[in-house]
Amino acid sequence: MSHLLIDLNDVTIRPFRPEDAADQYGIVSHPSVAVLLQQVPSMELAETEQWAEKEQSGRHRLAADWNGRVIGAINISQYMRPRLMHGGRLGMMVHPDAWGQGVGSRLMEAALNIADNWLNLSRVELEVYTHNESAIHLYEKFGFEREGMRRKVIFGNGRFLDDYVMARLHGRFPGPDQPAPAPKPPPLADFSPEEVIIRPMRHADTEDMYELFQHPLVARTTLQLPSQEINATKKRVEAQIKGGHRLVAEVKGKVVGNISMFQSDNPRSQHKAAMGMMVHPAYWGKGIGSQLMAAIIDLADNWLNVQRLELEVNVDNPAAVRLYHKFGFEIEGTKRWHAFGDGRLADSHFMARIR
């Protein structure tokens, strides 16, 4: 039963302001809302105040103002990676006192107006816990469809929770009518498995990593760009990322593959990590991917106690899908119109290995 009687004529949807932080905190910290988000109930007001003051490229925040009080908020964040900029991610919350009175619908209408008519987004995605039936119903009302279910994605209220990945596609298919064929791989290198060394990344690996990143076939099967410059690679190699673990495959003194894993720093999802890998096409099909996978899984299982290891892979990369299946990953769903590159718009499976 709602504690407020909301007349939607008194509700204004407007851009978020820093002075809305106290009302926002009242929503986020409410026990009925906290279990539906990724925050911890012990979150302090100062954290919300810092979030309210912080601007973020590509993020658009709106508030539902009811007679001077913020009773709901929504944000839509356009992805800034060049190959994902046709898409964005949506997140929303409404104070429980105003549930069931149309505030969520007003917020959704305003956010999707920005997505469709101002940002020209072809894909808007969101995640929602599987037990949040009222939110799922609202999203379906606005054209969102379930693309899959992520298992054991977060811990909250004393148990592990699953969520649905949902997406709404807008407009005509934004890719070419005839996808570009994949380039032919180069001749395979001659080496033996005993010559492969799996080790942590070093600053001295910059040149080899640059060659790896800019290869068109590597870019096609990842989110890289073949136009990446050497200084950008240098910054990436030398960066120290909290929760990041990076290994390389070295053959005869040359780095020919890389695998990275990033463990979540959210207290409710520290059991989870995301990974990505790449191997130079001249070394494909020779077991290097399996060696890198075995090393990162040993690190995840036996040193970091990771219980959910997740990744995304283009649907048109069957060799990688087979490799991940070999190591216990399962397809949980498929993101449509996910990543543009090499003249085609690729769908991507999201996969996970649960321990």
C-alpha positions in Angstrom: 0.0 0.0 0.0 1.4 3.4 -1.0 2.0 6.0 1.6 1.6 8.8 -0.9 -1.3 9.7 -3.2 0.5 11.0 -6.3 -1.2 13.2 -8.9 1.0 12.8 -12.0 0.0 16.3 -13.0 2.1 17.4 -10.0 5.2 15.4 -11.2 7.8 17.1 -13.2 10.6 15.1 -15.0 13.7 17.3 -15.0 17.5 16.9 -15.1 19.0 15.8 -11.8 20.6 18.4 -9.6 23.3 18.1 -6.9 20.9 19.4 -4.3 18.7 16.3 -5.0 21.3 14.1 -3.2 19.4 13.9 0.1 16.1 12.8 -1.6 18.1 10.4 -3.8 19.7 8.9 -0.7 16.3 8.4 0.9 15.4 6.2 -2.1 18.7 4.3 -2.4 18.9 3.6 1.3 15.3 2.4 1.7 15.5 -1.4 2.5 12.9 -2.2 -0.1 15.0 -0.5 -2.8 18.4 -1.5 -1.6 17.7 -5.2 -2.3 16.7 -4.3 -5.9 20.0 -2.4 -6.6 23.7 -3.1 -6.2 24.2 -0.8 -3.2 24.9 -1.9 0.3 22.3 -0.8 3.0 25.1 0.7 5.0 25.9 3.2 2.2 26.4 6.7 3.7 24.9 10.0 2.5 28.3 11.3 1.6 28.6 8.7 -1.1 25.4 9.8 -2.7 26.5 13.4 -2.4 29.7 12.6 -4.3 27.7 10.7 -7.0 25.4 13.7 -7.3 28.2 16.1 -7.9 30.1 13.9 -10.4 29.5 14.4 -14.1 30.2 11.5 -16.4 30.6 11.6 -20.1 27.6 10.1 -21.9 25.4 9.9 -18.8 22.0 11.6 -18.7 20.2 11.7 -15.3 16.6 12.7 -14.8 14.6 13.1 -11.6 10.9 12.8 -10.9 10.1 16.0 -8.9 6.8 15.8 -6.9 6.0 19.2 -5.3 9.8 19.8 -4.6 10.6 16.3 -3.5 12.5 13.8 -5.7 10.5 10.5 -5.6 12.2 8.7 -8.5 15.2 8.9 -10.7 16.4 7.4 -14.0 19.7 7.5 -15.9 20.6 6.5 -19.4 24.3 6.2 -20.1 25.5 6.1 -23.7 28.5 3.8 -24.2 31.5 5.8 -25.1 33.6 3.1 -26.6 33.5 3.9 -30.4 32.2 0.5 -31.4 29.4 0.5 -28.8 28.2 4.1 -29.2 24.9 3.0 -30.8 23.9 1.6 -27.5 23.3 2.6 -23.9 22.4 1.3 -20.5 19.4 2.3 -18.3 18.9 2.3 -14.6 15.9 3.4 -12.6 14.5 3.7 -9.0 11.3 4.9 -7.5 10.6 5.5 -3.8 8.4 2.7 -2.4 5.9 5.3 -1.1 5.2 6.1 -4.8 5.2 2.6 -6.3 2.3 1.6 -8.5 1.2 5.2 -9.4 2.8 5.7 -12.8 6.0 7.5 -11.8 8.1 4.7 -13.3 6.3 5.1 -16.6 6.8 8.8 -16.7 10.5 8.3 -16.1 10.8 5.7 -18.8 9.0 7.9 -21.3 11.4 10.7 -20.7 14.6 8.6 -20.8 13.6 6.8 -24.0 12.7 10.1 -25.6 16.4 11.1 -25.0 17.6 7.7 -26.3 15.5 7.7 -29.4 15.1 11.4 -30.4 18.3 13.0 -29.2 21.0 10.3 -29.0 19.7 8.1 -31.8 20.5 4.9 -29.8 19.7 1.7 -31.6 20.0 -0.5 -28.4 19.2 0.3 -24.8 19.9 -2.4 -22.3 19.3 -3.0 -18.6 19.6 -5.6 -15.9 16.8 -6.5 -13.5 16.7 -9.2 -10.8 14.5 -12.1 -11.7 12.3 -11.7 -8.6 11.4 -8.1 -9.4 8.3 -8.9 -11.3 6.8 -5.4 -11.2 9.9 -3.8 -12.8 10.0 -6.6 -15.5 6.4 -5.9 -16.4 7.2 -2.2 -16.7 10.2 -2.8 -18.9 8.2 -5.2 -21.1 5.5 -2.5 -21.5 8.1 -0.2 -23.0 9.4 -2.8 -25.5 12.3 -4.4 -23.6 12.8 -8.1 -24.2 14.7 -10.7 -22.2 17.9 -11.7 -23.8 19.1 -14.1 -21.2 19.6 -14.8 -17.4 22.8 -14.3 -15.6 23.3 -16.7 -12.7 24.7 -15.9 -9.3 25.3 -12.3 -10.4 25.2 -10.6 -7.0 24.8 -11.4 -3.3 22.1 -9.6 -1.3 19.6 -10.2 1.5 21.4 -13.4 2.5 21.5 -15.2 -0.8 22.9 -15.1 -4.4 20.6 -13.5 -6.9 20.1 -14.0 -10.7 19.1 -11.3 -13.1 17.7 -10.9 -16.6 19.5 -8.9 -19.3 16.8 -7.0 -21.2 17.1 -4.8 -24.2 15.0 -2.6 -26.5 16.0 -2.2 -30.1 15.0 1.0 -31.9 14.8 2.0 -35.6 16.1 0.0 -38.5 19.0 -2.4 -38.3 22.0 0.0 -38.0 24.4 -2.3 -39.7 25.1 -3.0 -43.4 22.7 -5.3 -45.3 25.5 -7.6 -46.3 28.0 -8.2 -43.4 31.7 -8.0 -44.4 33.4 -11.4 -44.6 36.3 -12.0 -42.1 39.8 -11.3 -43.5 41.9 -14.4 -44.1 44.3 -15.2 -41.3 48.1 -15.0 -41.9 50.3 -18.1 -42.2 50.6 -20.0 -39.0 53.8 -19.6 -37.0 56.0 -22.7 -36.3 56.6 -23.4 -32.6 56.0 -26.2 -30.1 53.8 -26.1 -27.0 56.9 -26.3 -24.8 58.0 -22.9 -26.1 55.0 -21.1 -24.7 55.5 -19.2 -21.5 52.5 -17.9 -19.6 53.5 -15.0 -17.3 52.3 -11.6 -15.9 52.3 -8.6 -18.3 55.4 -6.3 -18.2 55.8 -2.7 -19.4 58.3 -4.0 -21.9 55.5 -5.8 -23.7 54.1 -2.6 -25.2 55.4 -3.1 -28.7 54.1 -6.7 -28.9 50.8 -5.7 -27.4 50.5 -2.9 -29.9 50.9 -5.3 -32.8 48.3 -7.6 -31.2 45.7 -4.9 -30.6 45.9 -3.4 -34.1 45.6 -6.6 -36.0 42.3 -6.5 -37.9 41.3 -10.0 -37.0 41.9 -9.3 -33.3 39.9 -6.1 -33.5 37.1 -8.0 -35.2 36.8 -10.6 -32.4 37.2 -8.1 -29.5 36.3 -4.4 -29.0 39.6 -3.0 -30.2 40.2 -0.7 -33.1 42.9 -1.3 -35.7 43.7 2.5 -35.6 44.8 2.3 -31.9 48.1 4.3 -31.6 51.2 3.2 -29.7 50.8 5.7 -26.9 47.3 4.4 -26.2 48.7 0.9 -25.9 51.5 2.1 -23.7 49.1 3.7 -21.3 47.0 0.5 -21.1 50.0 -1.7 -20.5 51.4 0.6 -17.8 48.1 1.2 -16.1 47.5 -0.4 -12.7 43.9 -1.3 -12.4 42.4 -2.2 -9.1 41.2 -5.8 -9.2 42.9 -6.4 -12.6 45.0 -9.4 -13.4 46.8 -9.7 -16.7 48.7 -12.6 -18.2 50.5 -12.9 -21.6 51.6 -15.8 -23.7 55.2 -15.5 -24.8 56.7 -17.5 -27.7 60.4 -17.2 -28.5 60.6 -13.9 -26.7 57.5 -12.4 -28.4 54.1 -11.8 -26.7 51.5 -13.4 -29.0 48.5 -13.6 -26.6 46.9 -11.9 -23.6 44.2 -12.7 -21.1 42.8 -10.3 -18.5 40.5 -10.7 -15.6 38.9 -7.9 -13.6 37.3 -8.7 -10.2 34.5 -6.6 -9.1 35.1 -4.1 -6.2 31.5 -3.9 -5.2 31.2 -5.7 -1.8 28.0 -7.5 -3.0 29.7 -8.9 -6.2 33.3 -9.6 -5.2 32.6 -13.3 -5.9 32.4 -12.2 -9.6 35.0 -11.4 -12.3 34.9 -10.5 -16.0 37.5 -11.8 -18.4 38.7 -11.2 -22.0 41.4 -12.7 -24.2 43.1 -12.4 -27.5 45.7 -14.4 -29.5 47.6 -13.2 -32.6 46.0 -14.9 -35.7 49.4 -16.4 -36.7 49.2 -18.5 -33.5 45.5 -19.5 -33.6 44.6 -23.2 -33.3 47.8 -24.1 -31.6 46.7 -24.4 -28.0 47.7 -21.0 -26.7 44.2 -20.0 -25.9 43.8 -23.2 -23.8 47.0 -22.4 -21.9 45.9 -18.8 -21.2 42.5 -20.1 -20.1 43.9 -22.7 -17.8 46.2 -20.1 -16.1 43.5 -17.5 -15.5 41.0 -20.2 -14.2 43.7 -21.4 -11.8 44.1 -17.8 -10.6 40.3 -17.4 -10.3 39.6 -20.7 -8.5 42.6 -21.2 -6.3 43.8 -17.7 -5.4 40.9 -15.3 -5.7 37.9 -17.6 -4.9 36.0 -16.3 -7.9 32.6 -18.1 -8.1 31.3 -16.5 -11.2 33.6 -15.8 -14.2 31.9 -14.1 -17.1 32.7 -12.9 -20.6 31.2 -11.8 -23.9 32.0 -13.3 -27.3 30.7 -12.5 -30.8 28.3 -15.0 -32.1 30.3 -15.2 -35.4 33.4 -16.4 -33.4 32.6 -20.1 -33.1 36.2 -21.1 -32.3 36.2 -19.0 -29.2 32.8 -20.2 -28.2 34.1 -23.8 -28.4 37.1 -22.9 -26.3 35.0 -21.4 -23.6 32.6 -24.3 -23.6 35.7 -26.6 -23.1 36.5 -24.7 -19.9 33.0 -24.9 -18.4 31.4 -21.7 -19.7 27.8 -21.8 -20.6 25.8 -19.4 -22.9 23.4 -17.5 -20.7 21.9 -15.3 -23.4 22.7 -13.2 -26.5 22.9 -9.4 -26.9 21.4 -8.3 -30.2 23.0 -5.5 -32.2 25.8 -5.4 -29.7 29.1 -4.4 -31.3 29.9 -2.8 -34.6 33.3 -3.5 -36.3 34.9 -4.7 -39.5 31.9 -3.7 -41.5 29.3 -5.7 -39.6 27.1 -5.4 -36.5 27.7 -8.5 -34.4 25.5 -10.1 -31.8 27.3 -11.3 -28.7 26.8 -14.2 -26.4 27.2 -13.6 -22.7 28.7 -16.7 -21.1 29.6 -17.6 -17.5 31.4 -20.3 -15.6 29.8 -20.9 -12.2 31.9 -22.6 -9.5 
